[in-house]
Amino acid sequence: MLTTDQAIEKLVSRRSWYKNSGMKGSTARVYKKRFLENKLELDSRMKMLEVCGYRIVRQMRWENPNSS
């Protein structure tokens, strides 16, 4: 299993990684640039992985520290 960031790093390290995803080349370049600058939002990261064939295997879980 990979973290979201690990999966994106692996994905964008390949040449023409966005081919066959339905994503335009210009959008792919912007997403990659923003990711490398650590400015790509989590929703966009998840969408990027999903359209490239990745699937989430474990949902995020949150706990309220103030709950009993």
C-alpha positions as CSV (number, residue, x, y, z in Angstrom):
1,M,0.0,0.0,0.0
2,L,1.1,3.5,-0.7
3,T,0.2,6.9,0.8
4,T,-1.5,9.4,-1.4
5,D,1.7,11.3,-1.9
6,Q,3.8,8.1,-2.6
7,A,1.3,7.0,-5.2
8,I,1.4,10.4,-7.0
9,E,5.2,10.5,-6.9
10,K,5.2,7.0,-8.5
11,L,2.6,8.0,-11.0
12,V,4.1,11.3,-12.2
13,S,7.6,9.8,-12.4
14,R,6.5,8.0,-15.6
15,R,6.6,9.8,-19.0
16,S,3.1,10.6,-20.3
17,W,1.5,9.4,-17.1
18,Y,-1.8,11.0,-17.9
19,K,-2.3,9.2,-21.2
20,N,-5.5,7.0,-21.3
21,S,-6.9,8.8,-18.2
22,G,-9.1,11.2,-20.0
23,M,-7.1,14.1,-18.4
24,K,-5.8,16.8,-20.8
25,G,-2.1,17.3,-21.0
26,S,-2.3,20.9,-19.8
27,T,-4.3,19.9,-16.7
28,A,-1.8,17.1,-16.0
29,R,1.1,19.5,-16.2
30,V,-0.6,21.9,-13.8
31,Y,-1.5,19.1,-11.3
32,K,2.1,17.8,-11.4
33,K,3.5,21.3,-10.9
34,R,1.2,22.1,-8.0
35,F,1.9,18.7,-6.4
36,L,5.7,19.2,-6.6
37,E,5.2,22.7,-5.0
38,N,3.0,21.1,-2.3
39,K,0.1,23.3,-3.4
40,L,-2.3,20.6,-4.8
41,E,-5.3,20.1,-2.6
42,L,-6.2,16.7,-1.2
43,D,-9.4,16.4,-3.3
44,S,-7.4,17.1,-6.5
45,R,-4.8,14.5,-5.5
46,M,-7.4,11.9,-4.9
47,K,-9.2,12.7,-8.2
48,M,-5.9,12.6,-10.1
49,L,-5.2,9.1,-8.8
50,E,-8.7,7.8,-9.4
51,V,-8.8,8.9,-13.1
52,C,-5.4,7.2,-13.6
53,G,-6.7,3.9,-12.3
54,Y,-5.7,3.9,-8.6
55,R,-8.3,2.9,-6.0
56,I,-8.4,3.8,-2.4
57,V,-8.1,0.7,-0.1
58,R,-8.4,2.4,3.3
59,Q,-10.6,5.4,4.1
60,M,-9.3,8.1,6.4
61,R,-10.6,7.9,9.9
62,W,-10.8,10.8,12.3
63,E,-11.3,10.9,16.0
64,N,-12.5,13.9,18.1
65,P,-10.0,14.4,21.0
66,N,-12.8,15.9,23.1
67,S,-15.1,12.9,22.9
68,S,-15.4,10.4,25.7
